[in-house]
Amino acid sequence: MTFVTEETGPAGLPIRITSLTKRYLPEERGDRPVLNGVSLSVDAGEWVILMGDSGSGKSTLLNLLAGVDRPDSGTIEIGNVPVSDLSESERTLFRRTRMGFVFQFFNLFPTLTAWENIVLPLRLNGRHDSGPARRLLEEVELAGKEHRYPSELSGGEQQRVALARALVHGPSIILADEPTGSLDHRTGHVILTLLSKLHQERQPTIVMATHSQDASRYGQRIFHVRDGEILDNPAGRP
């Protein structure tokens, strides 16, 4: 499997999801699918919002996009790569090289410093250049705090570390799952403003799940998710 490389590919990649269905074991969710025939398209470099309550299927859709899980039926294509058809090792490689992640609870490694957390994606990809990490450290306004551990940082600072980690290897796709859910309103606004600035400069494709009306305003299009279905399609596209 050949992937689009960082040198030749666009900043962001288009996403096409077609008739995606996912069920868990009946005893976990009953007979209702978590995702039920979901279809949507996202343009390269676009920032879209998956808007819905907890349990609506947003996180499951992000996990499928990331290749962490596989759909029961339907297809996912990112750029020219049929992600839903890849083997587990191919999905891992694609995720590691082409995607960045921002989570509600930061998911930083507590035994690594801020700097070590940020450079981790570079090291996993066999890169030892520190330039991208140093530039991002400045952009997220954490210079001077790179040697602190997550427990020594505020929630907003931890999310800035997570944001820098998500962007450091130049991913084409950013998946954000309730990135402001653990932050107060002011700090959440700071994080989203920073993400918006970096999006304008770098133009990755962003898919962000949220239930917050305030957070949803940062996206270019909103898809409303309820009971595993997309309720509307803003641009009338599949």
Buried (B, 14 or more C-beta within 10 A) or exposed (E): EEBBEBEEBBBBBBBBBBBBBBBBEEEEBEEEBBBBBBBBBBBBBBBBBBBBEEEBBBBBBBBBBBBBBBBEBBBBBBBEBEBBEBEEEBBEBBBEBBBBBBBBEBBBEEEBBBBBBBBBBBEEBEBEEBEBBBEBBEBBEBEEBBEBBBEEBEBBBBBBBBBBBBBBBBBBBBBBBBBBBBBEEEBBBBBBEBBBEBBEEBBBBBBBBBBBEEBBEBBBBBBBBEBBBBEEBBEEEE
